[in-house]
Amino acid sequence: MKATWHQPADIKDQYRSASVLKNRCVVFNVKGNDYRLVVSVAYRYQAVYVKFVGTHDEYDAIDAETVEMVH
């Protein structure tokens, strides 16, 4: 699905359960909240950077506002 987001409200309009955090971070619930996806949104460039994907329990063990994807 293609999306055009210019501000956090645009994300909330499309994904009501998304949580908008500081530093342009957004948390999405996946598969009925079994998993969490944390992204950083670069509104100016219309890009989304994945910072974390994991179970709800794994999400509870991180700081979603500062987590960085590890390779």
mmCIF file of the N, C-alpha and C atoms, coordinates in Angstrom:
data_MODEL
# 
_entry.id   MODEL 
# 
loop_
_atom_site.group_PDB 
_atom_site.id 
_atom_site.type_symbol 
_atom_site.label_atom_id 
_atom_site.label_alt_id 
_atom_site.label_comp_id 
_atom_site.label_asym_id 
_atom_site.label_entity_id 
_atom_site.label_seq_id 
_atom_site.pdbx_PDB_ins_code 
_atom_site.Cartn_x 
_atom_site.Cartn_y 
_atom_site.Cartn_z 
_atom_site.occupancy 
_atom_site.B_iso_or_equiv 
_atom_site.pdbx_formal_charge 
_atom_site.auth_seq_id 
_atom_site.auth_comp_id 
_atom_site.auth_asym_id 
_atom_site.auth_atom_id 
_atom_site.pdbx_PDB_model_num 
ATOM 1   N N  . MET A 1 1  ? 0.843  -1.175 0.000  1.00 0.00 ? 1  MET A N  1 
ATOM 2   C CA . MET A 1 1  ? 0.000  0.000  0.000  1.00 0.00 ? 1  MET A CA 1 
ATOM 3   C C  . MET A 1 1  ? 0.892  1.243  0.000  1.00 0.00 ? 1  MET A C  1 
ATOM 4   N N  . LYS A 1 2  ? 0.579  2.173  -0.823 1.00 0.00 ? 2  LYS A N  1 
ATOM 5   C CA . LYS A 1 2  ? 1.324  3.425  -0.885 1.00 0.00 ? 2  LYS A CA 1 
ATOM 6   C C  . LYS A 1 2  ? 0.647  4.444  0.040  1.00 0.00 ? 2  LYS A C  1 
ATOM 7   N N  . ALA A 1 3  ? 1.470  5.197  0.739  1.00 0.00 ? 3  ALA A N  1 
ATOM 8   C CA . ALA A 1 3  ? 0.944  6.210  1.661  1.00 0.00 ? 3  ALA A CA 1 
ATOM 9   C C  . ALA A 1 3  ? 1.711  7.503  1.462  1.00 0.00 ? 3  ALA A C  1 
ATOM 10  N N  . THR A 1 4  ? 1.043  8.601  1.704  1.00 0.00 ? 4  THR A N  1 
ATOM 11  C CA . THR A 1 4  ? 1.680  9.913  1.696  1.00 0.00 ? 4  THR A CA 1 
ATOM 12  C C  . THR A 1 4  ? 1.381  10.563 3.039  1.00 0.00 ? 4  THR A C  1 
ATOM 13  N N  . TRP A 1 5  ? 2.406  10.622 3.864  1.00 0.00 ? 5  TRP A N  1 
ATOM 14  C CA . TRP A 1 5  ? 2.260  11.187 5.204  1.00 0.00 ? 5  TRP A CA 1 
ATOM 15  C C  . TRP A 1 5  ? 3.103  12.445 5.310  1.00 0.00 ? 5  TRP A C  1 
ATOM 16  N N  . HIS A 1 6  ? 2.486  13.544 5.698  1.00 0.00 ? 6  HIS A N  1 
ATOM 17  C CA . HIS A 1 6  ? 3.200  14.810 5.876  1.00 0.00 ? 6  HIS A CA 1 
ATOM 18  C C  . HIS A 1 6  ? 3.337  15.189 7.341  1.00 0.00 ? 6  HIS A C  1 
ATOM 19  N N  . GLN A 1 7  ? 2.582  14.521 8.189  1.00 0.00 ? 7  GLN A N  1 
ATOM 20  C CA . GLN A 1 7  ? 2.608  14.810 9.628  1.00 0.00 ? 7  GLN A CA 1 
ATOM 21  C C  . GLN A 1 7  ? 2.038  13.596 10.365 1.00 0.00 ? 7  GLN A C  1 
ATOM 22  N N  . PRO A 1 8  ? 2.287  13.512 11.666 1.00 0.00 ? 8  PRO A N  1 
ATOM 23  C CA . PRO A 1 8  ? 1.803  12.360 12.440 1.00 0.00 ? 8  PRO A CA 1 
ATOM 24  C C  . PRO A 1 8  ? 0.290  12.133 12.329 1.00 0.00 ? 8  PRO A C  1 
ATOM 25  N N  . ALA A 1 9  ? -0.478 13.180 12.215 1.00 0.00 ? 9  ALA A N  1 
ATOM 26  C CA . ALA A 1 9  ? -1.937 13.028 12.109 1.00 0.00 ? 9  ALA A CA 1 
ATOM 27  C C  . ALA A 1 9  ? -2.326 12.222 10.868 1.00 0.00 ? 9  ALA A C  1 
ATOM 28  N N  . ASP A 1 10 ? -1.541 12.310 9.809  1.00 0.00 ? 10 ASP A N  1 
ATOM 29  C CA . ASP A 1 10 ? -1.821 11.542 8.598  1.00 0.00 ? 10 ASP A CA 1 
ATOM 30  C C  . ASP A 1 10 ? -1.700 10.039 8.869  1.00 0.00 ? 10 ASP A C  1 
ATOM 31  N N  . ILE A 1 11 ? -0.731 9.673  9.675  1.00 0.00 ? 11 ILE A N  1 
ATOM 32  C CA . ILE A 1 11 ? -0.559 8.262  10.039 1.00 0.00 ? 11 ILE A CA 1 
ATOM 33  C C  . ILE A 1 11 ? -1.734 7.804  10.895 1.00 0.00 ? 11 ILE A C  1 
ATOM 34  N N  . LYS A 1 12 ? -2.091 8.603  11.886 1.00 0.00 ? 12 LYS A N  1 
ATOM 35  C CA . LYS A 1 12 ? -3.200 8.254  12.776 1.00 0.00 ? 12 LYS A CA 1 
ATOM 36  C C  . LYS A 1 12 ? -4.524 8.155  12.015 1.00 0.00 ? 12 LYS A C  1 
ATOM 37  N N  . ASP A 1 13 ? -4.695 8.960  10.985 1.00 0.00 ? 13 ASP A N  1 
ATOM 38  C CA . ASP A 1 13 ? -5.902 8.870  10.164 1.00 0.00 ? 13 ASP A CA 1 
ATOM 39  C C  . ASP A 1 13 ? -5.999 7.520  9.463  1.00 0.00 ? 13 ASP A C  1 
ATOM 40  N N  . GLN A 1 14 ? -4.847 6.999  9.050  1.00 0.00 ? 14 GLN A N  1 
ATOM 41  C CA . GLN A 1 14 ? -4.818 5.741  8.303  1.00 0.00 ? 14 GLN A CA 1 
ATOM 42  C C  . GLN A 1 14 ? -4.730 4.528  9.229  1.00 0.00 ? 14 GLN A C  1 
ATOM 43  N N  . TYR A 1 15 ? -3.991 4.667  10.338 1.00 0.00 ? 15 TYR A N  1 
ATOM 44  C CA . TYR A 1 15 ? -3.777 3.564  11.280 1.00 0.00 ? 15 TYR A CA 1 
ATOM 45  C C  . TYR A 1 15 ? -4.112 4.056  12.682 1.00 0.00 ? 15 TYR A C  1 
ATOM 46  N N  . ARG A 1 16 ? -5.352 3.914  13.074 1.00 0.00 ? 16 ARG A N  1 
ATOM 47  C CA . ARG A 1 16 ? -5.826 4.444  14.358 1.00 0.00 ? 16 ARG A CA 1 
ATOM 48  C C  . ARG A 1 16 ? -5.081 3.874  15.560 1.00 0.00 ? 16 ARG A C  1 
ATOM 49  N N  . SER A 1 17 ? -4.613 2.634  15.463 1.00 0.00 ? 17 SER A N  1 
ATOM 50  C CA . SER A 1 17 ? -3.945 2.015  16.610 1.00 0.00 ? 17 SER A CA 1 
ATOM 51  C C  . SER A 1 17 ? -2.453 2.350  16.683 1.00 0.00 ? 17 SER A C  1 
ATOM 52  N N  . ALA A 1 18 ? -1.925 3.070  15.703 1.00 0.00 ? 18 ALA A N  1 
ATOM 53  C CA . ALA A 1 18 ? -0.513 3.456  15.732 1.00 0.00 ? 18 ALA A CA 1 
ATOM 54  C C  . ALA A 1 18 ? -0.270 4.435  16.880 1.00 0.00 ? 18 ALA A C  1 
ATOM 55  N N  . SER A 1 19 ? 0.908  4.315  17.478 1.00 0.00 ? 19 SER A N  1 
ATOM 56  C CA . SER A 1 19 ? 1.295  5.233  18.553 1.00 0.00 ? 19 SER A CA 1 
ATOM 57  C C  . SER A 1 19 ? 2.416  6.126  18.050 1.00 0.00 ? 19 SER A C  1 
ATOM 58  N N  . VAL A 1 20 ? 2.202  7.426  18.083 1.00 0.00 ? 20 VAL A N  1 
ATOM 59  C CA . VAL A 1 20 ? 3.205  8.386  17.646 1.00 0.00 ? 20 VAL A CA 1 
ATOM 60  C C  . VAL A 1 20 ? 4.041  8.784  18.860 1.00 0.00 ? 20 VAL A C  1 
ATOM 61  N N  . LEU A 1 21 ? 5.354  8.600  18.753 1.00 0.00 ? 21 LEU A N  1 
ATOM 62  C CA . LEU A 1 21 ? 6.279  8.917  19.838 1.00 0.00 ? 21 LEU A CA 1 
ATOM 63  C C  . LEU A 1 21 ? 7.125  10.129 19.460 1.00 0.00 ? 21 LEU A C  1 
ATOM 64  N N  . LYS A 1 22 ? 8.085  10.442 20.308 1.00 0.00 ? 22 LYS A N  1 
ATOM 65  C CA . LYS A 1 22 ? 9.019  11.528 20.018 1.00 0.00 ? 22 LYS A CA 1 
ATOM 66  C C  . LYS A 1 22 ? 9.956  11.118 18.883 1.00 0.00 ? 22 LYS A C  1 
ATOM 67  N N  . ASN A 1 23 ? 10.713 12.082 18.391 1.00 0.00 ? 23 ASN A N  1 
ATOM 68  C CA . ASN A 1 23 ? 11.756 11.832 17.385 1.00 0.00 ? 23 ASN A CA 1 
ATOM 69  C C  . ASN A 1 23 ? 11.227 11.177 16.117 1.00 0.00 ? 23 ASN A C  1 
ATOM 70  N N  . ARG A 1 24 ? 9.991  11.505 15.714 1.00 0.00 ? 24 ARG A N  1 
ATOM 71  C CA . ARG A 1 24 ? 9.384  10.986 14.487 1.00 0.00 ? 24 ARG A CA 1 
ATOM 72  C C  . ARG A 1 24 ? 9.196  9.478  14.509 1.00 0.00 ? 24 ARG A C  1 
ATOM 73  N N  . CYS A 1 25 ? 9.204  8.867  15.688 1.00 0.00 ? 25 CYS A N  1 
ATOM 74  C CA . CYS A 1 25 ? 9.008  7.421  15.798 1.00 0.00 ? 25 CYS A CA 1 
ATOM 75  C C  . CYS A 1 25 ? 7.522  7.090  15.878 1.00 0.00 ? 25 CYS A C  1 
ATOM 76  N N  . VAL A 1 26 ? 7.175  5.965  15.269 1.00 0.00 ? 26 VAL A N  1 
ATOM 77  C CA . VAL A 1 26 ? 5.801  5.480  15.290 1.00 0.00 ? 26 VAL A CA 1 
ATOM 78  C C  . VAL A 1 26 ? 5.836  3.981  15.571 1.00 0.00 ? 26 VAL A C  1 
ATOM 79  N N  . VAL A 1 27 ? 4.921  3.529  16.425 1.00 0.00 ? 27 VAL A N  1 
ATOM 80  C CA . VAL A 1 27 ? 4.794  2.108  16.745 1.00 0.00 ? 27 VAL A CA 1 
ATOM 81  C C  . VAL A 1 27 ? 3.495  1.596  16.136 1.00 0.00 ? 27 VAL A C  1 
ATOM 82  N N  . PHE A 1 28 ? 3.609  0.513  15.362 1.00 0.00 ? 28 PHE A N  1 
ATOM 83  C CA . PHE A 1 28 ? 2.449  -0.130 14.760 1.00 0.00 ? 28 PHE A CA 1 
ATOM 84  C C  . PHE A 1 28 ? 2.228  -1.482 15.423 1.00 0.00 ? 28 PHE A C  1 
ATOM 85  N N  . ASN A 1 29 ? 0.980  -1.808 15.692 1.00 0.00 ? 29 ASN A N  1 
ATOM 86  C CA . ASN A 1 29 ? 0.603  -3.130 16.174 1.00 0.00 ? 29 ASN A CA 1 
ATOM 87  C C  . ASN A 1 29 ? 0.383  -4.016 14.960 1.00 0.00 ? 29 ASN A C  1 
ATOM 88  N N  . VAL A 1 30 ? 0.961  -5.226 14.997 1.00 0.00 ? 30 VAL A N  1 
ATOM 89  C CA . VAL A 1 30 ? 0.863  -6.148 13.878 1.00 0.00 ? 30 VAL A CA 1 
ATOM 90  C C  . VAL A 1 30 ? 0.241  -7.462 14.369 1.00 0.00 ? 30 VAL A C  1 
ATOM 91  N N  . LYS A 1 31 ? -0.623 -8.005 13.559 1.00 0.00 ? 31 LYS A N  1 
ATOM 92  C CA . LYS A 1 31 ? -1.285 -9.289 13.855 1.00 0.00 ? 31 LYS A CA 1 
ATOM 93  C C  . LYS A 1 31 ? -1.972 -9.249 15.221 1.00 0.00 ? 31 LYS A C  1 
ATOM 94  N N  . GLY A 1 32 ? -2.891 -8.328 15.348 1.00 0.00 ? 32 GLY A N  1 
ATOM 95  C CA . GLY A 1 32 ? -3.685 -8.253 16.570 1.00 0.00 ? 32 GLY A CA 1 
ATOM 96  C C  . GLY A 1 32 ? -2.869 -7.936 17.800 1.00 0.00 ? 32 GLY A C  1 
ATOM 97  N N  . ASN A 1 33 ? -1.806 -7.170 17.627 1.00 0.00 ? 33 ASN A N  1 
ATOM 98  C CA . ASN A 1 33 ? -0.937 -6.733 18.712 1.00 0.00 ? 33 ASN A CA 1 
ATOM 99  C C  . ASN A 1 33 ? 0.010  -7.832 19.199 1.00 0.00 ? 33 ASN A C  1 
ATOM 100 N N  . ASP A 1 34 ? 0.152  -8.928 18.431 1.00 0.00 ? 34 ASP A N  1 
ATOM 101 C CA . ASP A 1 34 ? 1.125  -9.965 18.784 1.00 0.00 ? 34 ASP A CA 1 
ATOM 102 C C  . ASP A 1 34 ? 2.545  -9.474 18.533 1.00 0.00 ? 34 ASP A C  1 
ATOM 103 N N  . TYR A 1 35 ? 2.694  -8.611 17.547 1.00 0.00 ? 35 TYR A N  1 
ATOM 104 C CA . TYR A 1 35 ? 4.005  -8.084 17.169 1.00 0.00 ? 35 TYR A CA 1 
ATOM 105 C C  . TYR A 1 35 ? 3.954  -6.568 17.157 1.00 0.00 ? 35 TYR A C  1 
ATOM 106 N N  . ARG A 1 36 ? 5.136  -5.966 17.260 1.00 0.00 ? 36 ARG A N  1 
ATOM 107 C CA . ARG A 1 36 ? 5.257  -4.516 17.188 1.00 0.00 ? 36 ARG A CA 1 
ATOM 108 C C  . ARG A 1 36 ? 6.300  -4.151 16.142 1.00 0.00 ? 36 ARG A C  1 
ATOM 109 N N  . LEU A 1 37 ? 6.005  -3.085 15.424 1.00 0.00 ? 37 LEU A N  1 
ATOM 110 C CA . LEU A 1 37 ? 6.903  -2.529 14.421 1.00 0.00 ? 37 LEU A CA 1 
ATOM 111 C C  . LEU A 1 37 ? 7.168  -1.083 14.815 1.00 0.00 ? 37 LEU A C  1 
ATOM 112 N N  . VAL A 1 38 ? 8.446  -0.746 15.006 1.00 0.00 ? 38 VAL A N  1 
ATOM 113 C CA . VAL A 1 38 ? 8.826  0.627  15.340 1.00 0.00 ? 38 VAL A CA 1 
ATOM 114 C C  . VAL A 1 38 ? 9.571  1.196  14.141 1.00 0.00 ? 38 VAL A C  1 
ATOM 115 N N  . VAL A 1 39 ? 9.110  2.345  13.671 1.00 0.00 ? 39 VAL A N  1 
ATOM 116 C CA . VAL A 1 39 ? 9.741  2.994  12.526 1.00 0.00 ? 39 VAL A CA 1 
ATOM 117 C C  . VAL A 1 39 ? 10.039 4.452  12.854 1.00 0.00 ? 39 VAL A C  1 
ATOM 118 N N  . SER A 1 40 ? 10.958 5.006  12.103 1.00 0.00 ? 40 SER A N  1 
ATOM 119 C CA . SER A 1 40 ? 11.224 6.438  12.123 1.00 0.00 ? 40 SER A CA 1 
ATOM 120 C C  . SER A 1 40 ? 10.761 6.972  10.778 1.00 0.00 ? 40 SER A C  1 
ATOM 121 N N  . VAL A 1 41 ? 9.970  8.028  10.801 1.00 0.00 ? 41 VAL A N  1 
ATOM 122 C CA . VAL A 1 41 ? 9.388  8.560  9.572  1.00 0.00 ? 41 VAL A CA 1 
ATOM 123 C C  . VAL A 1 41 ? 10.116 9.849  9.168  1.00 0.00 ? 41 VAL A C  1 
ATOM 124 N N  . ALA A 1 42 ? 10.622 9.863  7.951  1.00 0.00 ? 42 ALA A N  1 
ATOM 125 C CA . ALA A 1 42 ? 11.232 11.067 7.383  1.00 0.00 ? 42 ALA A CA 1 
ATOM 126 C C  . ALA A 1 42 ? 10.178 11.682 6.463  1.00 0.00 ? 42 ALA A C  1 
ATOM 127 N N  . TYR A 1 43 ? 9.333  12.515 7.043  1.00 0.00 ? 43 TYR A N  1 
ATOM 128 C CA . TYR A 1 43 ? 8.204  13.078 6.297  1.00 0.00 ? 43 TYR A CA 1 
ATOM 129 C C  . TYR A 1 43 ? 8.657  13.826 5.047  1.00 0.00 ? 43 TYR A C  1 
ATOM 130 N N  . ARG A 1 44 ? 9.733  14.566 5.166  1.00 0.00 ? 44 ARG A N  1 
ATOM 131 C CA . ARG A 1 44 ? 10.224 15.374 4.041  1.00 0.00 ? 44 ARG A CA 1 
ATOM 132 C C  . ARG A 1 44 ? 10.571 14.514 2.826  1.00 0.00 ? 44 ARG A C  1 
ATOM 133 N N  . TYR A 1 45 ? 11.124 13.327 3.090  1.00 0.00 ? 45 TYR A N  1 
ATOM 134 C CA . TYR A 1 45 ? 11.555 12.444 2.007  1.00 0.00 ? 45 TYR A CA 1 
ATOM 135 C C  . TYR A 1 45 ? 10.555 11.320 1.723  1.00 0.00 ? 45 TYR A C  1 
ATOM 136 N N  . GLN A 1 46 ? 9.458  11.295 2.461  1.00 0.00 ? 46 GLN A N  1 
ATOM 137 C CA . GLN A 1 46 ? 8.453  10.246 2.309  1.00 0.00 ? 46 GLN A CA 1 
ATOM 138 C C  . GLN A 1 46 ? 9.098  8.865  2.438  1.00 0.00 ? 46 GLN A C  1 
ATOM 139 N N  . ALA A 1 47 ? 9.916  8.710  3.494  1.00 0.00 ? 47 ALA A N  1 
ATOM 140 C CA . ALA A 1 47 ? 10.621 7.454  3.736  1.00 0.00 ? 47 ALA A CA 1 
ATOM 141 C C  . ALA A 1 47 ? 10.336 6.972  5.160  1.00 0.00 ? 47 ALA A C  1 
ATOM 142 N N  . VAL A 1 48 ? 10.324 5.668  5.306  1.00 0.00 ? 48 VAL A N  1 
ATOM 143 C CA . VAL A 1 48 ? 10.126 5.043  6.612  1.00 0.00 ? 48 VAL A CA 1 
ATOM 144 C C  . VAL A 1 48 ? 11.315 4.131  6.864  1.00 0.00 ? 48 VAL A C  1 
ATOM 145 N N  . TYR A 1 49 ? 11.956 4.281  8.015  1.00 0.00 ? 49 TYR A N  1 
ATOM 146 C CA . TYR A 1 49 ? 13.107 3.477  8.393  1.00 0.00 ? 49 TYR A CA 1 
ATOM 147 C C  . TYR A 1 49 ? 12.703 2.534  9.514  1.00 0.00 ? 49 TYR A C  1 
ATOM 148 N N  . VAL A 1 50 ? 12.862 1.242  9.289  1.00 0.00 ? 50 VAL A N  1 
ATOM 149 C CA . VAL A 1 50 ? 12.514 0.248  10.299 1.00 0.00 ? 50 VAL A CA 1 
ATOM 150 C C  . VAL A 1 50 ? 13.576 0.260  11.387 1.00 0.00 ? 50 VAL A C  1 
ATOM 151 N N  . LYS A 1 51 ? 13.118 0.409  12.632 1.00 0.00 ? 51 LYS A N  1 
ATOM 152 C CA . LYS A 1 51 ? 14.036 0.431  13.762 1.00 0.00 ? 51 LYS A CA 1 
ATOM 153 C C  . LYS A 1 51 ? 13.923 -0.815 14.631 1.00 0.00 ? 51 LYS A C  1 
ATOM 154 N N  . PHE A 1 52 ? 12.742 -1.458 14.620 1.00 0.00 ? 52 PHE A N  1 
ATOM 155 C CA . PHE A 1 52 ? 12.547 -2.643 15.440 1.00 0.00 ? 52 PHE A CA 1 
ATOM 156 C C  . PHE A 1 52 ? 11.346 -3.427 14.922 1.00 0.00 ? 52 PHE A C  1 
ATOM 157 N N  . VAL A 1 53 ? 11.486 -4.741 14.906 1.00 0.00 ? 53 VAL A N  1 
ATOM 158 C CA . VAL A 1 53 ? 10.376 -5.655 14.639 1.00 0.00 ? 53 VAL A CA 1 
ATOM 159 C C  . VAL A 1 53 ? 10.506 -6.786 15.646 1.00 0.00 ? 53 VAL A C  1 
ATOM 160 N N  . GLY A 1 54 ? 9.445  -7.047 16.394 1.00 0.00 ? 54 GLY A N  1 
ATOM 161 C CA . GLY A 1 54 ? 9.521  -8.120 17.372 1.00 0.00 ? 54 GLY A CA 1 
ATOM 162 C C  . GLY A 1 54 ? 8.187  -8.394 18.024 1.00 0.00 ? 54 GLY A C  1 
ATOM 163 N N  . THR A 1 55 ? 8.198  -9.365 18.914 1.00 0.00 ? 55 THR A N  1 
ATOM 164 C CA . THR A 1 55 ? 6.987  -9.710 19.643 1.00 0.00 ? 55 THR A CA 1 
ATOM 165 C C  . THR A 1 55 ? 6.660  -8.609 20.639 1.00 0.00 ? 55 THR A C  1 
ATOM 166 N N  . HIS A 1 56 ? 5.467  -8.683 21.166 1.00 0.00 ? 56 HIS A N  1 
ATOM 167 C CA . HIS A 1 56 ? 5.056  -7.696 22.169 1.00 0.00 ? 56 HIS A CA 1 
ATOM 168 C C  . HIS A 1 56 ? 5.987  -7.767 23.387 1.00 0.00 ? 56 HIS A C  1 
ATOM 169 N N  . ASP A 1 57 ? 6.351  -8.980 23.807 1.00 0.00 ? 57 ASP A N  1 
ATOM 170 C CA . ASP A 1 57 ? 7.256  -9.132 24.946 1.00 0.00 ? 57 ASP A CA 1 
ATOM 171 C C  . ASP A 1 57 ? 8.632  -8.537 24.655 1.00 0.00 ? 57 ASP A C  1 
ATOM 172 N N  . GLU A 1 58 ? 9.159  -8.750 23.443 1.00 0.00 ? 58 GLU A N  1 
ATOM 173 C CA . GLU A 1 58 ? 10.450 -8.167 23.071 1.00 0.00 ? 58 GLU A CA 1 
ATOM 174 C C  . GLU A 1 58 ? 10.355 -6.648 23.046 1.00 0.00 ? 58 GLU A C  1 
ATOM 175 N N  . TYR A 1 59 ? 9.241  -6.141 22.567 1.00 0.00 ? 59 TYR A N  1 
ATOM 176 C CA . TYR A 1 59 ? 9.020  -4.692 22.540 1.00 0.00 ? 59 TYR A CA 1 
ATOM 177 C C  . TYR A 1 59 ? 9.046  -4.111 23.947 1.00 0.00 ? 59 TYR A C  1 
ATOM 178 N N  . ASP A 1 60 ? 8.455  -4.819 24.893 1.00 0.00 ? 60 ASP A N  1 
ATOM 179 C CA . ASP A 1 60 ? 8.423  -4.340 26.281 1.00 0.00 ? 60 ASP A CA 1 
ATOM 180 C C  . ASP A 1 60 ? 9.815  -4.188 26.883 1.00 0.00 ? 60 ASP A C  1 
ATOM 181 N N  . ALA A 1 61 ? 10.808 -4.870 26.316 1.00 0.00 ? 61 ALA A N  1 
ATOM 182 C CA . ALA A 1 61 ? 12.169 -4.839 26.840 1.00 0.00 ? 61 ALA A CA 1 
ATOM 183 C C  . ALA A 1 61 ? 13.035 -3.739 26.220 1.00 0.00 ? 61 ALA A C  1 
ATOM 184 N N  . ILE A 1 62 ? 12.484 -2.950 25.284 1.00 0.00 ? 62 ILE A N  1 
ATOM 185 C CA . ILE A 1 62 ? 13.269 -1.910 24.617 1.00 0.00 ? 62 ILE A CA 1 
ATOM 186 C C  . ILE A 1 62 ? 12.693 -0.530 24.926 1.00 0.00 ? 62 ILE A C  1 
ATOM 187 N N  . ASP A 1 63 ? 13.464 0.486  24.592 1.00 0.00 ? 63 ASP A N  1 
ATOM 188 C CA . ASP A 1 63 ? 12.973 1.868  24.624 1.00 0.00 ? 63 ASP A CA 1 
ATOM 189 C C  . ASP A 1 63 ? 12.675 2.242  23.168 1.00 0.00 ? 63 ASP A C  1 
ATOM 190 N N  . ALA A 1 64 ? 11.407 2.282  22.819 1.00 0.00 ? 64 ALA A N  1 
ATOM 191 C CA . ALA A 1 64 ? 11.002 2.488  21.428 1.00 0.00 ? 64 ALA A CA 1 
ATOM 192 C C  . ALA A 1 64 ? 11.477 3.823  20.857 1.00 0.00 ? 64 ALA A C  1 
ATOM 193 N N  . GLU A 1 65 ? 11.709 4.819  21.709 1.00 0.00 ? 65 GLU A N  1 
ATOM 194 C CA . GLU A 1 65 ? 12.136 6.124  21.226 1.00 0.00 ? 65 GLU A CA 1 
ATOM 195 C C  . GLU A 1 65 ? 13.620 6.180  20.883 1.00 0.00 ? 65 GLU A C  1 
ATOM 196 N N  . THR A 1 66 ? 14.399 5.225  21.384 1.00 0.00 ? 66 THR A N  1 
ATOM 197 C CA . THR A 1 66 ? 15.845 5.271  21.134 1.00 0.00 ? 66 THR A CA 1 
ATOM 198 C C  . THR A 1 66 ? 16.398 4.018  20.461 1.00 0.00 ? 66 THR A C  1 
ATOM 199 N N  . VAL A 1 67 ? 15.576 3.003  20.263 1.00 0.00 ? 67 VAL A N  1 
ATOM 200 C CA . VAL A 1 67 ? 16.070 1.750  19.692 1.00 0.00 ? 67 VAL A CA 1 
ATOM 201 C C  . VAL A 1 67 ? 16.582 1.975  18.273 1.00 0.00 ? 67 VAL A C  1 
ATOM 202 N N  . GLU A 1 68 ? 17.634 1.250  17.928 1.00 0.00 ? 68 GLU A N  1 
ATOM 203 C CA . GLU A 1 68 ? 18.185 1.249  16.575 1.00 0.00 ? 68 GLU A CA 1 
ATOM 204 C C  . GLU A 1 68 ? 18.283 -0.181 16.098 1.00 0.00 ? 68 GLU A C  1 
ATOM 205 N N  . MET A 1 69 ? 17.958 -0.419 14.851 1.00 0.00 ? 69 MET A N  1 
ATOM 206 C CA . MET A 1 69 ? 18.015 -1.770 14.310 1.00 0.00 ? 69 MET A CA 1 
ATOM 207 C C  . MET A 1 69 ? 19.467 -2.230 14.298 1.00 0.00 ? 69 MET A C  1 
ATOM 208 N N  . VAL A 1 70 ? 19.696 -3.442 14.787 1.00 0.00 ? 70 VAL A N  1 
ATOM 209 C CA . VAL A 1 70 ? 21.034 -4.016 14.826 1.00 0.00 ? 70 VAL A CA 1 
ATOM 210 C C  . VAL A 1 70 ? 21.135 -5.051 13.728 1.00 0.00 ? 70 VAL A C  1 
ATOM 211 N N  . HIS A 1 71 ? 22.247 -5.041 13.007 1.00 0.00 ? 71 HIS A N  1 
ATOM 212 C CA . HIS A 1 71 ? 22.441 -5.992 11.896 1.00 0.00 ? 71 HIS A CA 1 
ATOM 213 C C  . HIS A 1 71 ? 23.144 -7.224 12.397 1.00 0.00 ? 71 HIS A C  1 
# 
